[in-house]
Amino acid sequence: MDAYDHLDLDEIDFAPVEHTTERLAVLSLEEAHDLLCLLVMVARASGPMSAEADWLARELAARIPSES
């Protein structure tokens, strides 16, 4: 089961295409480490988003240099 199976895509208002052409700014290394820490805390909480947070934390950790 996909974590998004419960969503009815016909009921979601997506941003118009003309507003989605710009990409978000790249995170600074410090911001990436802060986000990684937050994701690890959520993953360890064993809540409804823990599996997704764990996956995102592992993906992010593989893409950024370590703090030390």
ABEGO torsion letter per residue (X at the ends): XBAAAABBAAABBBBBAAAAABBBBBBBAAAAAAAAAAAAAAAAAGBAAAAAAAAAAAAAAAABBBAX
